[in-house]
Amino acid sequence: MKLIRSYPIIGAIVAQILAGMLVFVALLGLASLLDASGLFWTAVVLQSLIAAVVTKLLGLPVWWIWIGLGFPAAMVLALNVGGLPAWPFGVGFVVLYLFFSNTARDRVPLYLSNRATTEALLSLMRQRGAKRFIDLGSGLGGVVRALDGEGRQATGVETAPMVWLMSTSLSKLQRRGRIARQDIWKADIGREDVVYAFLSPEPMPALFEKATREMKPGSLLVSNSFAVPGVEPSEIWELSDRRKTRLYLYEMAGPALAENAATHPG
Ligand SMILES: C[S@@+](CC[C@H](N)C(=O)[O-])C[C@H]1O[C@@H](n2cnc3c(N)ncnc32)[C@H](O)[C@@H]1O
């Protein structure tokens, strides 16, 4: 179950395989009652429903249930659209890989901080007189480029190949900030004044652990939208943008206090 929670795609595959086996058994019983076309469509409907139920039983998030439900119909559609060459599927796969190869593992998709958030971060840096900023999972690097300059040094780390290539090229062209092709978990955050993350609920406990281990006293971890479960933020900034963005600010205490906060959350 831990494997499935870490890699939901494995759960989705298990659901389809289990559903396929059950459908096979059901079809043996129905073979004398239905013609070939009836059997085919019964199989598609049963496969979708059973896969969705198994996905739910495996405890995967709700969007995986919809994926389980829609996958058999999508396969039928893909295989029956007459005359479609195979290469668009290959190209689609490569493009998805280049943009989202890390999403299956890290469960952090690509979406970008908006202008209100970037401005709030800039004002936070100015208020604190902060000089060093890092964006963990920097996406297209917009935040990094906006915060670099005026004596501040902003960097980002990003692992999705195409996203990194685009962001590092933009940074070089505009001579603002630096984007490293590096994993969040390997990034050195010990010298940063502000560490920013806009990730997902999944990595927040581990991220906080890394922050308490590595960040210097008085520095700030800022998480866009996702709070660290069981840890009281030092401040919450609610922005007045349309989505009412919340920035959770966690001020780092010295190593001893930080250890306490991690062991006795809240
Ligand atoms: C939600 S986006 C945020 C982008 C950017 N920080 C912003 O606020 O506009 C998260 C980014 O983290 C990247 N990412 C996910 N896991 C990562 C990892 N382990 N190491 C580095 N980057 C990662 C994704 O590719 C994605 O670009």
The ligand as a Gaussian input file, in Angstrom:
#p B3LYP/6-31G(d) Opt

LIG

0 1
 C        3.664000      24.019000      -8.872000
 S        5.096000      24.249000      -9.825000
 C        5.663000      25.774000      -9.165000
 C        6.529000      26.556000     -10.115000
 C        7.140000      27.830000      -9.539000
 N        7.761000      27.606000      -8.251000
 C        6.119000      28.904000      -9.395000
 O        5.692000      29.120000      -8.258000
 O        5.733000      29.515000     -10.404000
 C        6.166000      23.028000      -9.116000
 C        7.404000      22.748000      -9.913000
 O        8.200000      21.851000      -9.157000
 C        8.883000      20.993000     -10.056000
 N        9.324000      19.820000      -9.283000
 C        8.567000      18.821000      -8.815000
 N        9.314000      17.953000      -8.136000
 C       10.588000      18.408000      -8.167000
 C       11.831000      17.949000      -7.631000
 N       11.908000      16.839000      -6.910000
 N       12.938000      18.675000      -7.853000
 C       12.876000      19.830000      -8.566000
 N       11.733000      20.310000      -9.114000
 C       10.591000      19.617000      -8.904000
 C        7.835000      20.703000     -11.112000
 O        8.439000      20.277000     -12.314000
 C        7.162000      22.073000     -11.241000
 O        7.789000      22.829000     -12.246000

